[in-house]
Amino acid sequence: MAELSRRKLLRASGALGAFGVVAAATPAKAAWTWASTGSIAGTGTGRDPRYVWDDLADPVLASLLDRGGVPAVNDALRPWATNGQATPSGLPTDVRSLVEQARRLPAWADMGKLDLAFRFTQKRGLYLGVLYGMNSGMMSAAIPREARAVYYSQGGADLRDRIAKTAKLGYDIGEKDAYRPTGQMIPTCVKTRLTHAAVRHLLPQSPHWVASADEDIPISQFDIMVTWHSLASSVWQKLMEWEIRIPRDEAEAYLHLWQVTAHMLGVLDEYIPATWDEALAQREQVLVPLLGPTPEGVKLAEMLVRLGERIDGTLITRPAFESVTRYMLGDQVTDWLGIDRNPVLDAAVRTAWIPFVRFREAGLPLALAPQIYWMFDELLRKFALFYLEPGQKINIEIPTANNPNYPS
């Protein structure tokens, strides 16, 4: 891409070359060994999730795309924003049946825990926002399959729009009553699930994705759980690393929030960890060994960092974005992604973050502190969404093509 400087390309080439040596020595498809006894289901079929996709949504979306029905379905789904709304009228019979099934919460969903998860978010919203954006979001560029899927799909053509839609899920999951009638997580998850199914049908038609991919069909159950771990369990691992003391009931509630979300995105219960210990163990198998550089990931990282620049191109927040990202992800991953080092600012962030966390945590017992924290955190979250989609309502829509910058 023209935006990438020659220096970044050279640096990325060195990282890719070094990673290639490691990859050559590491089996790309080690056996799936995580035991389903540690899952929400407590049992399973033993199927490797890399070869399991979405039996409910995939055939419906393939048919819908082939018959040219996606624009009408997007129009029909657009007004559906809250959990309590009825399934929109005007949907084809097969799509309506799919949405009706996909919108049902699992029988094991516990509304009390989901409500309690908001108390956790209310106290730690700032940490979650920073981690979702500068840890999880940037980490996605270092997950090879995810980076390729984003880059070659329609989302790669307008990354600001794609990130806005991803940020909507992160915003909606942290809202009060996220899964109650006034919340928005059910429509957000269902529309995301439909989008995933469409991408599974479209990407294999892209010769560019086919030439770079190590799988025949993208976004398997394994791939979704890799992304899940880049969010839920990676965030949890960081909070534990910072020695933040979280009440057990709030810890379980936050996990439950993400367990329900995984189910609503179409993940089978046998792949969803039942406890944080199981989640972290699965993370070590399915996420950590897969991290590495790709040409697509380096380009995506540059595009993501550039979202921290003013519209007129004047750098203001980019160095801060880079330094916080480096602190969150570490030198190896950020070097893989070609993210600049800012020695003075990097050192300042590294030195100041933990004292800042300690200061903020010390204030939590004070009267109204969680509410005051949340008020400021909410302002930041709303500003971030406005920055991504100024003056527009963010709506997740089913794609109809791959990245138009590449013939498909």
C-alpha positions in Angstrom: 0.0 0.0 0.0 1.2 3.5 -0.7 0.7 4.6 2.9 3.4 2.2 4.1 6.8 3.8 4.2 9.8 2.0 2.7 11.2 1.8 6.2 8.2 0.0 7.6 8.2 -2.5 4.7 11.9 -3.3 5.3 11.3 -3.7 9.0 8.2 -5.9 8.3 10.2 -8.0 5.8 12.8 -8.7 8.5 10.1 -9.8 10.9 8.3 -11.9 8.4 11.6 -13.6 7.5 12.4 -14.4 11.1 8.9 -15.6 11.7 9.1 -17.9 8.7 12.0 -19.7 10.3 9.9 -20.3 13.4 6.9 -21.3 11.5 8.9 -23.8 9.4 9.9 -25.5 12.6 6.4 -25.5 14.2 3.6 -27.7 12.9 0.9 -25.4 11.5 -1.9 -27.8 12.5 -1.1 -29.4 15.8 -3.8 -31.7 17.1 -6.8 -30.1 18.9 -6.3 -31.3 22.5 -8.5 -29.0 24.7 -10.9 -31.2 26.6 -14.6 -30.4 26.2 -15.1 -31.5 29.8 -13.8 -28.0 30.6 -16.6 -26.3 28.5 -20.0 -24.9 29.2 -21.5 -28.1 27.8 -19.2 -30.3 29.9 -19.0 -32.8 27.1 -18.6 -32.7 23.3 -18.3 -34.6 20.0 -14.5 -34.4 19.9 -14.6 -32.6 16.6 -11.7 -30.3 15.8 -13.2 -26.8 15.7 -10.9 -25.9 12.7 -13.3 -28.0 10.6 -16.5 -26.8 12.1 -18.3 -23.7 10.8 -21.9 -22.6 11.2 -24.4 -25.3 10.0 -27.3 -23.0 10.7 -26.3 -19.8 9.0 -23.9 -20.8 6.3 -26.3 -22.5 3.8 -28.9 -19.7 4.2 -26.4 -16.9 3.6 -24.8 -18.8 0.6 -28.3 -19.1 -0.9 -29.1 -15.5 -0.1 -25.9 -14.2 -1.8 -26.4 -16.4 -4.8 -29.9 -15.2 -5.4 -29.0 -11.5 -4.9 -31.2 -11.0 -1.9 -28.7 -9.4 0.5 -29.5 -5.7 -0.1 -33.2 -6.3 0.7 -32.4 -8.2 3.8 -30.0 -5.4 5.0 -32.8 -2.9 4.4 -35.2 -5.1 6.5 -32.7 -5.6 9.3 -31.6 -2.0 9.6 -34.3 -0.8 12.0 -33.7 -3.8 14.3 -31.6 -2.3 17.0 -32.8 -3.5 20.5 -33.2 -7.0 21.9 -36.9 -6.5 22.7 -37.9 -5.6 19.1 -39.7 -8.3 17.1 -37.9 -9.9 14.3 -38.3 -7.4 11.3 -41.0 -8.2 8.8 -40.1 -8.5 5.1 -37.4 -11.1 5.6 -37.4 -14.2 3.3 -38.7 -17.3 5.0 -35.3 -18.9 5.3 -33.6 -15.8 6.7 -36.5 -15.1 9.1 -36.2 -18.7 10.5 -32.5 -18.3 10.9 -32.8 -15.0 12.8 -35.5 -16.4 15.0 -33.3 -19.3 16.0 -30.1 -17.2 16.3 -31.7 -14.6 18.5 -32.6 -17.0 21.3 -30.4 -16.8 24.4 -29.0 -20.1 25.6 -30.9 -22.0 28.3 -27.9 -21.6 30.6 -27.8 -17.7 30.3 -28.1 -16.2 33.8 -29.6 -12.7 33.7 -28.4 -12.1 37.3 -24.8 -12.7 36.2 -25.3 -10.6 33.1 -26.6 -7.7 35.2 -23.7 -8.1 37.6 -21.3 -7.9 34.7 -22.3 -4.3 34.2 -21.1 -3.5 37.8 -17.7 -4.9 36.8 -17.7 -2.8 33.6 -18.8 0.2 35.5 -15.8 0.0 37.7 -13.2 -0.9 35.1 -14.6 0.6 31.9 -11.5 2.6 31.2 -9.2 -0.5 31.4 -11.6 -2.4 29.2 -11.8 0.3 26.6 -8.0 0.7 26.4 -7.5 -3.1 26.2 -10.2 -3.7 23.7 -8.7 -1.1 21.4 -5.0 -1.1 21.9 -4.5 -4.7 23.0 -7.2 -6.8 21.4 -7.8 -4.6 18.4 -4.2 -4.3 17.4 -3.6 -7.9 18.3 -6.0 -8.9 15.5 -3.4 -7.7 13.0 -1.0 -10.3 14.4 -3.5 -13.2 14.1 -2.6 -14.4 10.6 -6.0 -15.9 9.6 -7.9 -12.9 11.0 -5.6 -10.4 9.3 -6.0 -12.1 5.9 -9.8 -12.4 6.3 -10.2 -8.7 7.2 -7.8 -7.5 4.6 -9.3 -9.4 1.6 -12.9 -9.1 2.6 -15.1 -6.0 2.1 -14.0 -4.8 5.6 -10.5 -4.2 4.3 -11.7 -1.6 1.8 -13.0 0.7 4.5 -11.2 -0.1 7.7 -12.7 2.8 9.6 -16.2 1.5 8.9 -15.1 -2.1 9.8 -13.6 -1.0 13.1 -16.6 1.1 13.9 -18.8 -2.0 13.5 -16.4 -4.0 15.7 -16.4 -1.2 18.2 -20.2 -1.4 18.3 -20.0 -4.9 19.7 -17.5 -3.8 22.3 -19.7 -0.8 23.2 -23.0 -2.8 23.3 -21.5 -5.6 25.5 -20.5 -3.0 28.1 -23.9 -1.3 28.2 -26.3 -1.7 31.1 -29.0 -4.3 30.3 -26.9 -5.6 27.4 -29.0 -8.7 27.0 -32.3 -7.3 28.4 -35.0 -5.9 26.2 -33.6 -2.4 26.0 -30.1 -3.6 25.2 -28.6 -4.2 21.8 -26.4 -7.2 22.0 -28.8 -9.7 20.4 -29.2 -7.8 17.1 -25.5 -7.0 17.2 -24.5 -10.6 17.6 -27.0 -12.0 15.1 -26.0 -9.4 12.4 -22.3 -10.3 13.1 -23.1 -14.0 12.8 -24.8 -13.4 9.4 -21.8 -11.3 8.3 -19.4 -14.1 9.2 -21.5 -16.6 7.2 -21.5 -14.3 4.2 -17.7 -13.9 4.4 -17.3 -17.7 4.5 -19.1 -17.8 1.1 -17.4 -14.8 -0.4 -13.7 -15.1 0.5 -13.1 -18.4 -1.2 -14.0 -16.5 -4.4 -11.1 -14.1 -3.9 -7.9 -15.4 -5.7 -5.9 -13.1 -3.4 -7.3 -14.7 -0.2 -7.0 -18.2 -1.7 -3.3 -17.6 -2.6 -2.4 -16.4 1.0 -4.7 -18.5 3.2 -3.9 -21.8 4.9 -7.5 -22.9 5.1 -10.2 -23.5 2.5 -13.1 -21.8 4.4 -12.5 -18.8 6.7 -13.9 -18.1 10.2 -14.2 -21.6 11.6 -15.3 -22.2 15.2 -11.6 -22.3 16.1 -11.0 -18.9 14.4 -13.9 -17.3 16.3 -12.5 -18.6 19.6 -9.1 -17.2 18.7 -10.7 -13.8 18.3 -12.7 -14.4 21.5 -9.5 -15.0 23.4 -7.9 -11.9 21.9 -10.8 -10.1 23.7 -12.1 -11.8 26.8 -9.2 -13.9 28.1 -6.5 -11.6 26.9 -8.2 -8.7 28.8 -8.6 -10.9 31.9 -4.9 -12.0 31.7 -3.9 -8.3 31.6 -6.1 -7.4 34.6 -4.5 -10.3 36.5 -1.0 -9.1 35.4 -1.8 -5.7 36.8 -2.8 -7.4 40.1 -6.3 -5.8 40.1 -8.4 -7.4 42.9 -11.8 -8.4 41.4 -14.5 -9.9 43.6 -15.2 -13.5 42.6 -18.8 -12.9 41.7 -17.9 -10.1 39.4 -15.1 -12.2 37.8 -17.6 -15.0 37.1 -20.2 -12.5 35.8 -17.7 -10.9 33.3 -16.8 -14.4 32.0 -20.5 -15.2 31.7 -21.1 -12.1 29.6 -18.5 -13.3 27.1 -19.7 -17.0 27.3 -23.2 -15.9 26.3 -21.7 -13.7 23.5 -19.7 -16.6 22.1 -22.9 -18.7 22.0 -24.8 -15.8 20.3 -22.1 -15.6 17.6 -22.7 -19.2 16.8 -20.0 -21.0 18.7 -21.0 -24.4 20.0 -21.1 -24.8 23.7 -18.5 -27.6 23.7 -15.8 -25.0 22.7 -16.8 -22.3 25.2 -14.6 -22.5 28.4 -16.6 -22.9 31.6 -14.1 -21.1 33.9 -11.3 -18.5 33.7 -8.8 -21.2 34.4 -10.1 -23.2 31.4 -10.3 -20.1 29.3 -6.6 -19.2 30.0 -5.6 -22.8 29.3 -7.4 -22.8 25.9 -5.9 -19.3 25.1 -2.4 -20.8 25.5 -3.3 -23.5 22.9 -5.4 -21.6 20.4 -4.1 -18.0 20.4 -0.6 -17.5 21.8 1.2 -19.9 19.4 -0.5 -18.5 16.3 0.5 -14.9 16.8 2.9 -13.6 14.1 3.4 -11.2 11.2 1.9 -11.4 7.7 2.0 -8.8 4.9 -1.7 -8.3 5.4 -1.3 -7.8 9.1 1.4 -5.2 8.8 -0.7 -3.2 6.3 -3.8 -3.4 8.6 -1.7 -2.3 11.6 -0.6 0.8 9.7 -4.2 1.5 8.7 -5.3 1.1 12.4 -2.6 3.4 13.7 -3.5 6.0 11.1 -7.0 6.1 12.7 -5.2 8.0 15.5 -4.4 10.9 13.2 -6.4 13.9 12.5 -8.5 13.9 9.3 -6.1 16.5 7.8 -3.2 14.2 8.3 -1.5 16.1 11.1 -0.1 13.7 13.7 -1.5 14.3 17.2 -2.4 11.1 19.0 -0.4 8.6 16.9 2.7 8.4 19.1 0.5 8.0 22.2 -1.5 5.3 20.4 1.8 3.5 19.4 3.3 3.7 22.9 0.2 2.4 24.7 -0.1 -0.4 22.2 3.5 -1.3 22.7 3.0 -1.4 26.4 -0.1 -3.6 26.1 1.2 -6.0 23.5 4.9 -6.0 24.2 7.9 -5.4 21.9 7.8 -8.7 19.9 4.2 -8.3 18.6 4.5 -4.5 18.0 7.8 -5.0 16.1 6.1 -7.7 14.0 3.5 -5.2 13.1 6.0 -2.4 12.2 4.8 -0.1 14.9 7.2 2.7 15.6 9.2 3.0 18.8 9.0 6.3 20.7 11.6 5.8 23.4 10.7 8.7 25.7 6.9 8.2 25.4 7.3 4.4 25.6 9.2 4.7 28.8 6.7 7.2 30.2 3.8 4.9 29.6 5.6 1.9 31.0 6.5 3.8 34.1 3.2 5.5 34.7 0.6 2.9 33.9 0.7 0.7 37.0 0.8 3.7 39.4 -2.2 5.1 37.5 -4.0 1.8 37.9 -3.2 1.7 41.6 -4.5 5.3 42.1 -7.7 4.6 40.3 -8.3 1.3 42.2 -7.7 3.1 45.5 -10.5 5.5 44.7 -13.1 2.8 44.1 -14.3 2.4 47.7 -15.2 6.1 47.8 -18.9 7.0 47.6 -20.1 7.3 44.0 -16.6 6.6 42.6 -17.8 3.8 40.3 -20.6 6.0 38.9 -18.2 8.9 38.4 -15.6 6.7 36.7 -18.3 5.3 34.5 -19.5 8.8 33.5 -16.1 9.7 32.2 -15.5 6.3 30.6 -18.8 6.5 28.9 -18.0 9.9 27.4 -14.7 8.5 26.0 -16.5 5.5 24.5 -19.1 7.7 22.9 -16.4 10.0 21.5 -14.6 7.0 20.1 -17.7 5.8 18.3 -18.4 9.3 17.0 -14.8 9.6 15.8 -15.1 6.4 13.8 -18.5 7.2 12.3 -19.1 10.9 12.8 -22.8 11.8 12.7 -23.9 8.4 11.6 -25.7 5.5 13.3 -23.5 2.4 13.2 -25.2 -0.5 11.6 -23.7 -4.0 10.9 -24.7 -5.0 7.3 -24.1 -8.2 5.4 -21.4 -7.8 2.7 -22.1 -8.6 -0.9 -18.5 -8.7 -2.2 -14.9 -8.9 -1.2 -12.4 -6.0 -1.0 -13.2 -4.2 -4.3 -9.6 -3.1 -4.5 -8.8 -6.6 -5.6 -10.5 -8.5 -8.4 -12.5 -11.5 -7.2 
